[in-house]
Amino acid sequence: MLKASLNDTIAAISTPIGQGGIGIVRLSGKDAINIAGRIFVSKDKNKPSQFKTYTIHYGKIMEGAQVIDEVILTLMRSPKSYTREDVVEINCHGGLVTLHKILDLVIAKGVRLAEPGEFTRRAFLNGRIDLAQAEAVIDVICAKTDSALKISQEQLQGRLSTQIRQIRQGILDILTLLEAQIDFPEEEITATEKEGIAKKISASRGKISRLLSGSKTARICKEGIHLVICGKPNVGKSSLLNALLKKERSIVTSVPGTTRDTIEEIFDIRGIPVRIVDTAGIIDAKDLVGRKAVQRSKKQIELADLVVMLFDGSRPLGKDDRRLMDKLGSRKVIAVINKIDLRQRIDKEKIRKNFPCLVELSAKRYRNIELLEDAVAGHVYKGMVFSPEPVMVSSLRHINALSAAEKLIAEAGNSLDNNLSGEFIAQGLKDALVYMDSILGKDSPEDLLNKIFSRFCIGK
């Protein structure tokens, strides 16, 4: 994005494409109110230029003498708007034709179509939010579970940024204490001064460590896990998928091999977004379609974070069961014995010997499904009870920056213990400061901003 283009007035559709009760066309920039006045006729005949900020007005969008739609117009004047520019939002009927006619109309009046994430990018560049908060916007939009939403909302409200600024200030305080030794190298740091600096270094490192301690859980809440259901044909894989989803997603019949391709869905288990994949039965297929289906199933198993291997409890272990058990080897597996509502003939102990985590259920009768959910959550959290902290770091970019800063601060502490020069200690801390600033977006390079905001939709 060229810097000169930030002076343009931009517009975009800010609601999902498709039919809906309401659609929104958003404008932002110095000409937003003026352009709205050229196409909007209010019921009271007043012009948008006369409207007060934070007000809404009923009227019509006109193209000459033709009425395009009845709308509600919302006006927010600079600097108290999302972008800190004049912002106009046109709330119209939510249909493709209506939305695009209004968007085309404002573009014809001199507005430029917004780039992906440009509204939020302007909010960042105009100082309304920092870069960490800007990244939280897309995380809020993409949140798949309540826990992921909570983490993202805390970051959007600036809780993480506040912590980063406190750590940053702590590093600056240490650098201030080192200045005297740097300016007057002949004067060594006294024992008392050294102790004070060491305490501040330890405190800064401790704050970063606490932020990083919950990052693994936070990333799981944000990104989830890839879970694959596998087993030989007709053990109830599709029935289990339907039971977990609590809806009829897969076709279920008594005919072996009904599922001929992988079926994927995303759902929530104890706050974890789980991308669950129902695979075709893994056997020695005779036809080309069957072989292709088995290949896809094997590929999904290779990519899985966790495998649920399903057995039919009403039948003894067969060669296909044993072959698949051998192939799973050291993978993370939850063994599930299905059809416990029928007379049991399977050797449970042999299964348990290979896979210690064993769940018995009836997918058809919806019995003990919660036990499998508990087992999945237990695998992810490893027995820990998940309770979101006020501040959790879920962005890989932030985690990498914090990890690098923590390492540099630790090295600065070692340099102090080894009585190295103040310049040497200070350099490591200054480098750590660069990583902290990168999280907040201070002096961020253009390519980084382009990469971050390219993840956004055009209307945000």
N, C-alpha and C positions, 0 to 999 in steps of 0.2 A: 504494500500500500504506500503510495506517495504521500509525503507529509502535506503537500499542497492540497490533496484531496480532502483533508480533514476540515477544510473551510467550506466544503460543499454541503448543501442540504441533502440529506439522504432519506430514502423511504423503502419500506419492505412490508410484506405481509407477515404479521407476527403470530398468527395462529396456524395450527396444522392444516395442511392441504386436504380438502375434501368437504363434504357437506356437513353443516353444523348450524346451530341456532344463531351463533354470533361469529363474525370474523373481524379481525382488526388490521387496519393499515396504519402503520406508524411512520411519522415524519420527525426528523430531528435536524436542527441547524438554524442558522440566522434567518432564513427565508421561510421557515416552516409555517409560521402564523400568517404571513402575507399570502403564501400560495394557498393555504386553506381558505382564506377569505375570497379567493378567486373561484372556488368551486362549491363552497358551502353557503347555503342560504338558511339562516335560522328562522324559527317560527316568529320571533319578535323583530326580525329584520336587522338585528344588530350584527356588526362585523366581528370576526374573531379578534381583530386588533383592539376591540373595546372590551373583550372578555377579561375577567380577573383570572389570576392563576388558580389552579386546582378547582376549576369549575367545569360542569358538563352541560351541554346544550343540545336540544332536539332540533333537527332540521332536515334538509335534503341536499344530496350531492347532485349538482347540475352540470350538464355538458351543453352549454348554450341554453336552449329552451327545453331540453330533454332531461327528465328526472332519471337519474341512475339508480338511486335508492334512498329510502328514509334511513337516517342514521342518528347516532348519538356521538357528538364530538367532545372529546376531553382535551383541555388545554393546560399545559404546565410550563410556566415561564422559567427561563434561566435566572439564577443558577440552581434553583430548587427543582431539579428534574433528574431522571435516571442518568442522562448524559451530561448534565449541567449546561445543556443548550435548551433553546426553545423546543418543546416537544408537543406534537399534536397526534392524538390517536383517534382514528375514525372507526367507530364500532358500527358495522353494517351487518346485513344478513350474511350468514356464512355459507356461501356457495362459490365455486370456482369462477363463474362468469362475473358475478358481482364484484368480488375482490379484485380480480384482474382488471376489470374496467376502471375501477377507482384508482388502482395502482398505475395503470397506463395513463390515466388522466393527469395525475400529479407529476408523473415523469415528463409528460408533454409540456407541463408548465415550467420545467427547468430543474426538476429534482433528479438526483442520481440514484439508481438502484443500489442499496446497501450491499456491502460485501459480507461474507459470513462473519458473525460476531462483531460487526462494526459498531453497533450501539453500545455493547459492553466495552469494546476497545476504547471508545470515546469517553465512557465513564471512567476508565482507568487513566487515560492520558490527561483528562481534565481534573484528575485528583479526587474524584468522588470515592473511588475504591482503590485498593492496591492490587497487585497482580495475584496474590494468594486469594483474595476475595473474588477477583474476576474468574479465576479457575474454578472456584466453588460454585459459581453460577451454573456452569455446564454440568457440574456434579449433581446439583439439586435437580436439574432437568432430567438427568439420566438415572437418578437413584431408583433402584429396583426393590428396595425394602425400606421399612421404617427406620431401621438402624442406620442404613446408608444415608437416608435423608437427614436424620438427626446430626450425623457427623458433618455433612455438607452444610447444613444450616448454621451450625456453630462456626464453621470457617467463614461462611458468608457474612455473619454478624461481626467478624473481626477478632474472634477469640484467639485463633492461631496467630494472627498478625500482632496482637498485643503481646503474646508470649515472645515472638521473634524480636520485637522492638525492645523488650526488657532484656533479653539476652544480648542484643546488639549494644544496648547502653552499658551493660556490665563489661563488655569487651572494651568499649571506649574508656570506661573508668580505669581499667587496667593500663591501657595505653597512656593515659594521663599520668599515672603513677610512675611509669617507666621513662617519661620524658626527661625528668631531672637527671637520671643516670645517663641518658643518651646525650643530653646537652653538656653534661660534665662527667665524661667517662673516667676521669681520675678519681672521682668520688664513688666508692663502692656502695652498693645497696646494703643498708643496715639490716641486722637480723630482724628487727621489728617490721621494717618495710617489706622485707622478703616474705615474712609470714603473712602480712596483709595481702600482698599480691597473690601468694599461693592460695589463700582462702578464696579470693575472688575468682581465680582461674578454676578452682575446684567447683565453686558455685555455678559458674557459667557452664562448665562441662556437665554438671549434674542436671541442670535444667534441660539441656539438649538430650541427655540420656533418658529422662522421663518422657519427653516427647516421642522419642524413638521406641520406647518400650511397648507402646500400644499400636505401633504402626502396622505390625503383621495382622493383628485383628482388624484394624481399620481397613486395610486393603482387601481382606476377605469379605468384609461387609460391603465394600464398594464393588469389587469385581466378581466375588463369588467363586464357586468351584464348578468343575466340569465332571459330572457324575454319569457313568454309563451302566445301564442294565444289560447284562449278557446272560447267556445260557443256551442250552440246546432248544430246539423247537418245542412248542406246546408246554412249556413249564409255567407259563403265566406272566411273561414279561410285559405284554401290553396291558393285561389286567392290573399289574402292579403300577404301571405308569398312570393309568386312569385313576387308581385308588389314591395315589400320591397327589395327583392334580385335582382330585375330587370332581372330575368331569370325564365324559366319554371322549377322549382324544384319539385313542387307537381303536381300530376294528378288532373285536375279539370273537373268535370262532373256535370250535373244537378241531378245526382242520390244521394240522401242523404246517408251518411255513406261511401263515397268513400275512405276517409282516415281511415284506420283501425289500424294505429300505429302512434307513435310520429315520427316526422321528424325534424332533427336538422341541423342548418347551423350557421356559424359565419360570421358576416358582420359588417361594420363600419357605425355608426350613429354619425355624428358630432365629430369624433375622439374617440368615445367610442366603444370598441369591444363588440358586442352584440351577445350572443349565443341565437338564437331564436328557439323556439320549436313550431311546428304546431301539435296540439293534435287532437285526434279523438273527434267527437262530444259527449258531455256528456249527455247521456239519460239513461233511464232504459232499458238496452240492454236485448234482449231475448235469444241470443245464447252465448256460451262459449267464442268465439273469441271476440264478441262485449263487453262482460263483462271484459275480460282481457284488451282490448283497453281502456275502460273507467277507469279501475284501474290505468293504466299507466298515463293517462291524469291527474287524480287527484293527483298522486304522483308528477308529474312535476309541478303542481300548488303549491303544498306544498313547493317545493324547490325554486320556482321562487323569484327573487328580484322584479320583476314587472310583472303584468298580464295585457294583453290586452283582454278585454271581447268584443266579436264581436256580434252585433245585425243586423238582417235583417230589414232595414228601410221600406221595402215594405210590411211587415207583422206586425200585432199587437203583443204586448208582449204575449208570451205563458207561459204555466206552466213550461216548461223546462228552459226558460229564467229566470223566477222568482225564481225557485229553485236554479239555479246556482248563481244568484245575492245574495241570502241569504247565500249560502255556502262560498262565497268569503269574506263576513263579513268585517273585518277591514284590509284586505290585501291591498297593494298598487295597485290600478287598474286604467287603462285608459280605459274608455268606448268608443267604436267605433261603430258608426252607419254606416253600409255598404249599398251599392246599392242606393245611393242618385240620381242616374240617372233614377230611377224608381219612380212611385207615392208613396209618403210617407204615411204610415198608423201607424207608431209606436208612442208611447207616450214618447216624448223626455224628458219632464219635470220629469216624474217618474224615468227615468234612471238617470237624472242629480241629483235628490234628493239623490240617493244612491251613485253615483260616480260623484263628481263635475267636474272632468276632462273629457270632452266629445269632441270627434272629429267626424266629419261627412265626409265621403269619398266614392269613388267608386273604389274598388280594380280592377274591370274588366276594367274600363276606365282610370285607373291610375290618378284619380282626387283627389287632396288634400292629396296625400301620404306624401308630405313634412310637412303637419300639424301634422301628427302622429309622424314623425321624430323629429319635434320641441318639441312635448309633451314628448317624451322619453328623449331627451336631457335636457329639463326643469326639469324633475323629478330627473335626476342624478345631474345636476349642481345647481338645485334649484334657477334658475334665474341668476346665476353668469355667466359671459362670461369667457370661458376657454382660458387662454393664458399661455402656459408653461413658468414657471420661468426658469432662467439660471440653477438653481439647485433645483431639486425636488426629494424627497425620496420616492421610490416605493417599496423597499424591506421590508417585515414584520420584518425580523431580524434586519435591521437597525433602523426601527421605534421603536421596543421594546428597543433596546440599547440606543437610543437617549432619549426615554421617561424615562428610568431608570436613566440615567445620569442627566437629567433635574431635576428630583425629588431629587436626592442627592445634587445637587448644590443649589437647593432651601432650603433644610434642612441645608446646610452649612451656607447660608445667615441668616437663623433664629437663628442658634447657635451663629453667630457673634453678632446679635442684642441682644441676651440674655447674652452676655459677657461670654460665655463658653470658655474653654481652647483652646489654639491653636492646641493642639493634636487632640481634638475632631473635630474641624472644618476641619483640614487637612485630617483626616481619611475619612470623607465623600467625599472630593474632590479627594482623591486617589482612592476611589472606583468608582467615576465617570470616572476617567481616564482609568480605566480598561475597562469600557463599550466603551469608545471612541476608545481605542486600538483594541477592538474586531472587530470593523467595518473595520479597516485597515488590520486586520489579524496579528497583533503583538502577537507572542507566542500563536497562535491558536492551540487548541488540535486537535489531529489526527482525532478523530471521527467527529468533526465539518467539517474539510476539506473533509473527505470522503463523508459526507452528501451533501455538496455543489457541489462537482465535479461529484458526481454520476448522477446529472441532465443533464450532458453534453452528447453529442454523442461521440462515440469512436474517431472519427477523429478530434475533437477539444480539 
